[in-house]
């Protein structure tokens, strides 16, 4: 079968629930559709004509094969409605005889309550991405079986679903048009008893009790981010009351205090030193500041306090105020005095006396000294022979409220441009016009600077050279801008000026391209064929996260591993 019955969140659900939604006929017999529809039995027409995938179809669905509910930020209702007997086959509810099974994937704002699940009344419009009032295209389709036993899957390009309740009975009218311009209209009127498949709510992981701890172990990392933060170096210090491993993670339950300091640049980043002083919490990342904490669901960034318990749970407090004093004691030791508060007003105090090893770490950033650019002078990018570019849409991939795009423009002359952009939220059918500037925070209106992964493959925004065949990295876009515009005909214009970050001389590469974008939806809901079981899927993380720590702090991971 072409489709996978995606609403089976896990195999345990299949085992437990097959009997309860094995596509049996509902006891409540549906009534005729509204009198103003063409399918009124009173006018002599057959309300259930034989389905024909090649011609317009209109008919009554008289039974519900499955009704599943998934709660969350949006309410999700998934239905399989039919006008014939159905069977459970290949993880799908399919027609057992001549007829049709219609799948509907509806989303509304939060509406239903446990024990009282009803589709929110209103109109639902076909959409690529789930949003309130949408019917998601990827999982809305029909299976039609003809008299010969052949089953055909019908995909819809546009359409609407109208939902209205009459007491306990739900009346649904769905009107769709396929890519072949065939119109389909379905009616249903009957009871819907939903299986609630909402994942259990995770326990509150916020630190709410004051912390006053004697810190006994430490580990630090030094980062030189001369392009994105030229005025200060970044030092991430991990302290704990238990032993830390070589990555700065806990080796047993305890307290982990992570401090992100913004210091004056060190003379030699290969041999970093820690500057004594008082570091106060501030978001401006200037010298002498301590970066406040931020929670991105999958990971925490900036400064935070975490308390890991023996039962595997971890509580997090994001640092929002206070200061840290660092004084040098003798030749090798430092005295650190912590007096901080979290966003909830929880006090975090601690003290440390001992050595602090700083590791020179450039694995997450590109330092100008790395000289990964191969440009020897400014460069004019020629994309004039490229009329079509590929645009891969990943949706809110990092769960930061911005959509992630990968754009590839490849010219016959050999120049190739890769753009990694973060845009305003949308449905993946068009790239928002905007001026995009560099970021490492995955924020709307920004591009991801170019880096190389551990296999020397380009990531982020790059100029590639394909004149000798396979495209190879030529220059990373470490700074600059790209201005994206689109006209009424859907023709895009990319005008850009980037800088490669080479040392000691920075080179610019500039260009302009106009043409159409071929869109490919690779967002979470479309590329997997199944709904993601959790927002904490490890595959969603990227090594591009600079100084952040995934929410797992024990060496034997309870939740996830740290980024570095």
C-alpha positions in Angstrom: 0.0 0.0 0.0 1.1 3.5 -0.8 0.2 4.9 2.6 1.3 3.9 6.0 -1.4 4.1 8.7 0.6 6.9 10.4 -1.6 7.3 13.4 -0.2 4.1 14.9 2.2 5.9 17.2 3.8 2.7 18.5 3.6 -1.0 18.1 2.2 -1.4 21.6 -0.8 0.6 20.5 -1.3 -1.6 17.5 -1.3 -4.7 19.7 -3.6 -3.2 22.3 -6.0 -1.4 20.0 -6.6 -3.5 16.8 -9.6 -5.1 18.4 -11.1 -1.8 19.4 -10.9 -0.1 16.0 -10.9 -3.1 13.6 -13.1 -1.2 11.1 -16.5 -2.5 12.2 -19.7 -0.7 11.2 -21.0 1.9 13.6 -24.3 1.1 15.3 -25.7 4.6 14.6 -27.0 4.7 11.0 -26.2 7.9 9.3 -29.0 10.0 7.9 -29.2 11.5 4.4 -27.1 14.6 3.7 -28.6 18.1 3.8 -31.5 18.6 1.4 -29.5 21.1 -0.7 -26.9 18.5 -1.7 -27.0 16.6 -5.0 -27.1 13.3 -3.1 -30.6 13.6 -1.5 -32.2 10.2 -1.9 -35.5 11.9 -2.5 -34.4 13.1 -6.0 -33.9 9.5 -7.2 -30.1 9.5 -7.3 -28.2 6.7 -5.7 -26.6 8.2 -2.5 -23.7 5.8 -2.8 -22.7 5.5 -6.5 -20.0 3.1 -7.5 -16.7 4.9 -7.0 -14.7 5.7 -10.2 -11.3 7.4 -9.6 -11.5 8.9 -13.1 -14.7 10.9 -12.7 -16.4 13.2 -10.2 -17.6 11.4 -7.1 -20.2 12.2 -4.6 -21.5 9.9 -1.9 -22.5 9.1 1.7 -20.1 7.5 4.1 -22.1 5.4 6.6 -19.5 4.0 9.0 -16.3 5.0 10.9 -13.4 2.7 10.7 -11.2 4.6 13.1 -11.3 7.9 15.1 -8.1 8.8 16.9 -7.2 12.0 18.9 -3.8 13.4 19.6 -3.6 16.4 22.0 -0.8 18.9 22.2 -0.3 22.5 21.1 -3.0 21.7 18.6 -5.8 19.2 18.8 -5.4 16.5 16.0 -8.4 14.4 14.9 -7.7 11.5 12.5 -10.6 9.7 10.9 -11.2 6.8 8.5 -14.7 6.9 7.2 -16.2 4.4 4.8 -19.3 3.4 2.8 -18.4 -0.3 2.7 -17.1 -3.1 4.9 -13.5 -2.6 5.9 -10.7 -4.7 7.1 -7.4 -4.0 8.8 -4.6 -4.9 6.3 -1.0 -3.9 6.1 -1.4 -1.4 8.9 -4.3 0.2 7.1 -8.1 0.3 7.3 -9.0 -0.7 3.7 -12.2 -1.4 1.8 -13.1 -5.1 2.0 -15.6 -4.8 -0.9 -16.3 -2.3 -3.6 -16.4 1.2 -2.0 -14.3 3.9 -0.5 -12.4 4.7 2.7 -11.8 8.4 3.3 -8.9 9.5 5.6 -9.2 12.9 7.2 -6.4 14.6 9.2 -7.9 17.6 11.0 -6.3 20.2 13.3 -7.9 22.8 15.6 -6.8 25.0 18.4 -7.0 23.3 21.8 -10.6 22.4 22.3 -11.3 18.9 23.5 -10.9 17.7 27.1 -10.1 14.2 28.3 -13.3 12.2 28.4 -15.1 14.7 26.1 -13.4 14.6 22.7 -15.3 16.3 19.9 -14.0 17.8 16.7 -14.3 21.6 17.0 -17.0 22.8 14.7 -16.0 24.8 11.7 -14.4 24.7 8.3 -11.0 23.0 7.8 -8.9 23.9 4.7 -6.3 21.7 3.0 -2.7 22.7 4.1 0.8 21.3 3.8 1.6 22.0 7.5 -0.7 21.5 10.5 -2.3 24.6 11.9 -5.6 25.5 13.5 -8.4 25.0 11.0 -6.3 22.9 8.6 -6.7 19.5 7.0 -3.2 18.2 6.3 -2.6 17.1 2.8 -0.1 14.4 3.4 -2.5 12.3 5.5 -5.8 13.2 3.9 -6.6 10.8 1.0 -9.1 8.2 -0.2 -8.8 4.5 -0.9 -11.2 3.4 -3.7 -11.9 -0.3 -4.5 -13.7 -1.1 -7.8 -15.8 -4.2 -8.7 -12.7 -6.1 -9.8 -11.1 -5.8 -6.4 -8.4 -3.2 -7.5 -7.8 -0.5 -4.9 -6.6 3.0 -5.9 -5.2 5.7 -3.7 -6.6 9.2 -4.4 -4.6 12.2 -3.4 -6.2 15.6 -3.1 -4.7 18.9 -4.1 -7.2 21.3 -2.5 -10.4 21.1 -0.5 -12.3 21.8 2.6 -14.0 19.8 5.4 -17.0 21.3 7.2 -17.9 19.9 10.7 -21.2 20.5 12.5 -22.7 18.6 15.5 -26.3 17.8 15.9 -26.5 16.7 19.5 -24.2 13.6 19.7 -24.1 13.2 16.0 -21.3 14.6 13.9 -22.1 15.8 10.4 -19.1 16.1 8.1 -19.1 17.4 4.5 -15.8 17.1 2.7 -15.2 18.5 -0.8 -11.9 17.9 -2.5 -10.3 18.3 -5.9 -7.5 16.0 -7.1 -4.4 17.1 -9.1 -6.3 15.7 -12.2 -9.1 18.2 -11.5 -11.5 15.5 -10.4 -14.0 16.6 -7.8 -14.9 14.4 -4.8 -17.6 15.1 -2.2 -18.2 13.0 0.8 -20.9 13.2 3.5 -21.0 11.5 6.9 -23.5 11.8 9.8 -23.1 9.6 12.9 -21.4 9.2 16.2 -17.7 9.5 16.6 -16.0 7.8 19.5 -12.4 8.8 19.6 -9.4 6.9 21.0 -7.3 9.3 23.0 -3.7 8.8 21.9 -2.3 11.9 23.5 1.2 11.2 24.9 1.5 11.6 28.6 2.5 15.0 29.9 6.1 15.2 31.0 6.6 16.1 34.6 7.6 19.7 35.3 11.4 19.9 35.0 11.8 23.4 36.5 14.1 23.9 39.5 12.0 25.5 42.3 14.1 25.0 45.4 17.1 27.2 46.4 20.6 25.7 45.7 23.6 26.3 48.0 26.4 23.9 47.1 30.1 23.4 47.6 31.5 22.7 44.1 34.4 20.2 43.9 35.0 19.6 40.2 35.3 21.8 37.1 35.9 21.8 33.4 36.0 24.7 30.9 35.9 25.2 27.2 37.1 28.3 25.3 35.6 29.5 22.1 36.8 32.2 19.7 33.9 33.5 17.7 35.8 36.5 16.1 33.2 37.1 13.4 29.9 36.7 15.1 31.1 38.1 18.5 34.4 40.0 17.7 34.6 41.9 21.0 34.6 38.9 23.4 35.7 35.3 23.7 33.3 32.8 25.1 34.3 30.5 28.1 31.9 27.8 29.2 32.6 26.6 32.7 31.0 23.5 34.2 31.1 23.0 38.0 29.7 20.2 40.1 29.6 18.7 43.6 30.4 15.3 42.0 33.0 14.2 39.5 32.6 15.3 35.9 33.7 13.3 32.8 35.9 14.6 30.1 32.9 16.2 28.4 31.8 18.1 31.5 28.8 15.8 32.2 27.9 14.3 35.6 29.2 10.9 36.4 26.5 10.4 39.1 23.4 12.3 40.3 24.3 15.7 41.6 24.3 19.4 40.8 25.7 20.8 37.5 26.3 24.5 37.2 27.1 25.7 33.7 28.3 29.3 33.3 28.8 31.0 29.9 31.3 33.9 30.4 32.1 36.6 27.9 35.7 37.5 28.4 38.2 39.7 26.8 39.9 38.0 23.8 42.9 35.8 24.9 46.3 36.5 23.3 46.5 33.0 21.8 43.3 30.9 21.4 45.4 27.7 21.2 46.4 28.3 24.8 43.4 30.0 26.5 43.5 31.5 29.9 40.7 32.5 32.3 40.5 36.2 33.2 39.6 36.9 36.9 36.9 39.4 37.5 33.2 39.9 38.3 30.8 38.6 35.6 27.3 40.0 35.8 24.3 38.5 34.0 23.5 40.4 30.8 22.2 39.4 27.4 24.4 41.8 25.4 27.4 39.3 25.4 29.9 42.1 26.1 33.1 41.6 28.0 32.6 40.8 31.7 29.1 39.5 31.3 27.4 36.2 32.0 25.0 35.0 29.3 21.5 34.2 30.8 20.0 30.8 30.2 17.6 29.9 27.5 15.5 26.7 27.2 15.0 25.4 23.6 13.1 22.2 24.7 15.8 19.9 23.3 18.7 21.7 24.9 19.5 24.5 27.3 21.8 27.3 26.3 23.7 30.0 28.2 24.0 29.7 32.0 21.9 27.3 34.0 21.8 25.1 37.1 20.7 21.5 36.8 19.9 19.0 39.5 20.0 15.4 38.6 18.3 12.8 40.9 18.9 9.1 41.3 15.5 8.3 39.7 16.8 9.8 36.4 14.9 13.0 36.5 16.6 16.4 36.1 15.4 19.8 37.2 16.7 22.9 35.3 17.0 26.5 36.5 17.8 29.1 33.9 20.1 31.8 35.2 18.4 35.3 34.9 20.3 37.5 37.3 23.2 37.9 39.7 26.9 37.7 39.4 29.9 35.4 39.6 33.3 36.4 41.1 36.5 34.7 39.9 39.7 35.4 41.7 43.1 33.7 41.1 44.6 31.9 44.2 48.3 31.2 43.8 49.6 30.1 40.4 47.1 27.4 39.4 44.0 27.7 41.5 40.9 29.9 41.2 38.3 30.9 43.8 34.8 31.1 42.3 31.9 32.6 44.3 28.4 32.2 42.7 25.5 34.4 43.7 22.8 34.0 41.0 19.0 33.7 40.6 16.9 31.8 38.1 14.0 33.1 36.0 11.6 31.8 38.8 13.5 33.8 41.4 15.3 30.7 42.9 18.6 31.4 44.6 21.7 29.6 43.2 24.7 29.9 45.4 28.0 28.0 45.4 31.7 28.2 45.9 34.7 26.5 44.3 38.4 26.5 45.0 40.8 24.7 42.8 42.3 24.5 39.3 40.2 25.1 36.2 41.4 23.5 33.0 40.3 25.3 29.8 40.1 23.3 26.6 40.8 25.2 23.3 37.7 24.1 21.3 37.0 25.1 17.8 34.9 22.1 16.7 31.7 24.1 16.8 32.8 27.3 15.2 34.9 28.4 12.3 37.8 30.6 13.4 39.5 32.9 10.9 42.8 31.1 11.6 41.3 27.9 10.1 41.3 29.6 6.7 38.9 27.1 5.2 38.1 29.6 2.4 40.0 29.0 -0.9 39.4 32.5 -2.3 42.5 34.6 -2.9 40.6 37.7 -3.9 37.0 39.1 -4.1 34.8 37.0 -6.3 31.8 37.7 -8.5 29.5 34.7 -8.4 28.0 33.9 -11.8 24.6 32.1 -11.5 23.1 33.6 -14.8 22.7 30.2 -16.4 20.6 28.8 -13.6 16.9 29.3 -14.1 15.6 26.9 -11.5 16.8 26.2 -7.9 15.9 23.6 -5.4 14.3 24.7 -2.1 14.1 22.1 0.7 11.6 23.0 3.4 12.1 21.5 6.9 9.5 23.5 8.9 10.3 24.5 12.4 13.0 21.9 12.5 14.7 23.3 15.6 11.5 24.2 17.4 12.5 27.9 17.7 9.5 29.5 15.9 11.4 29.9 12.6 11.2 27.7 9.5 14.4 26.2 8.2 15.2 26.1 4.4 18.1 24.7 2.4 18.4 26.4 -1.0 20.7 25.2 -3.8 21.3 27.3 -6.9 23.6 25.6 -9.4 24.7 27.2 -12.6 26.1 25.5 -15.7 29.2 27.7 -15.4 30.3 25.8 -12.3 29.3 28.2 -9.5 27.0 26.8 -6.9 25.4 28.7 -4.0 24.0 27.0 -0.9 21.7 29.1 1.3 20.7 27.9 4.8 17.9 30.3 5.8 15.6 30.7 8.8 12.3 32.4 7.7 9.0 33.4 9.2 6.7 30.4 9.8 4.8 29.3 6.7 3.4 26.2 5.0 6.4 25.4 2.8 4.8 26.4 -0.5 6.8 29.7 -0.7 9.9 31.2 0.7 9.2 34.5 2.6 10.8 37.5 1.1 13.2 39.1 3.6 16.7 40.4 4.3 18.6 37.5 5.9 21.7 38.2 8.1 24.0 35.8 9.9 23.1 34.0 13.1 24.0 31.1 15.3 20.7 31.2 17.2 18.4 29.9 14.5 16.3 33.0 14.5 13.8 34.3 11.9 15.4 36.4 9.2 18.8 34.9 9.4 21.2 32.7 7.5 23.4 30.0 8.9 27.1 30.8 8.4 29.2 28.2 6.6 31.1 25.5 8.5 32.7 22.1 7.7 31.6 19.0 9.4 34.1 16.4 10.6 34.2 14.8 7.1 34.9 18.3 5.6 31.5 18.5 4.0 30.0 22.0 3.8 27.2 22.9 6.1 25.3 26.2 6.2 25.7 28.9 3.6 28.5 28.3 1.0 29.9 29.1 -2.4 30.9 25.8 -4.1 33.0 25.2 -7.2 31.7 22.6 -9.6 33.8 23.5 -12.7 35.8 20.3 -12.5 32.8 18.0 -11.9 31.7 17.4 -8.3 31.0 20.5 -6.3 33.7 21.3 -3.7 33.7 23.9 -1.0 35.2 27.2 -2.2 34.2 29.8 0.4 31.9 29.9 3.5 29.6 32.8 4.1 30.7 33.9 7.5 29.2 37.4 7.4 27.1 39.5 5.1 23.5 39.4 3.8 21.2 37.9 1.3 18.1 39.8 0.1 15.3 37.6 -1.1 12.4 39.0 -3.2 9.5 37.4 -5.1 7.2 38.9 -7.7 3.6 38.3 -8.5 4.6 35.5 -11.0 6.5 33.6 -8.3 9.9 34.5 -9.7 12.5 34.9 -6.9 15.5 37.2 -6.8 18.4 36.5 -4.5 20.9 39.4 -4.2 23.8 38.7 -1.8 27.1 40.0 -0.5 29.0 37.5 1.7 32.4 37.6 3.4 34.5 34.4 3.8 36.3 35.2 7.1 39.8 34.5 5.7 42.8 35.6 7.8 44.5 38.0 7.5 42.5 39.3 4.5 38.7 38.8 4.3 37.3 38.3 0.8 33.9 39.2 -0.4 31.8 37.2 -2.9 28.7 38.8 -4.4 26.1 37.9 -6.8 22.5 38.0 -8.0 20.1 35.3 -9.2 16.6 35.3 -10.5 14.4 32.3 -11.3 11.9 29.9 -9.9 12.2 27.6 -6.9 11.3 23.9 -7.0 9.9 23.3 -3.5 10.3 20.0 -1.6 8.6 19.5 1.7 10.9 17.6 4.1 9.3 18.8 7.3 8.9 16.4 10.2 5.3 15.6 9.3 5.9 14.9 5.6 9.4 13.3 5.3 8.9 10.5 7.8 5.5 9.1 6.9 4.7 8.9 10.6 4.2 11.5 13.2 7.2 12.1 15.4 6.7 10.3 18.7 8.3 13.1 20.7 9.9 16.5 20.2 12.9 15.0 22.0 13.9 12.7 19.2 17.7 12.6 19.1 17.7 12.8 15.3 16.3 16.3 15.5 19.5 17.7 17.0 22.3 19.2 15.0 26.0 19.6 15.9 25.7 23.2 14.8 24.5 24.2 18.2 27.4 26.1 19.5 27.6 26.2 23.3 24.4 24.5 24.3 23.9 21.3 26.3 21.2 18.7 25.6 19.1 17.9 28.6 21.0 14.9 29.7 23.7 15.4 32.2 24.5 11.9 33.5 27.2 9.9 31.8 24.9 6.9 31.4 22.3 9.1 29.5 18.9 9.2 30.9 17.5 11.5 28.2 20.0 12.5 25.6 23.7 13.1 25.1 25.5 16.4 25.2 26.3 18.2 22.0 30.0 18.3 22.7 
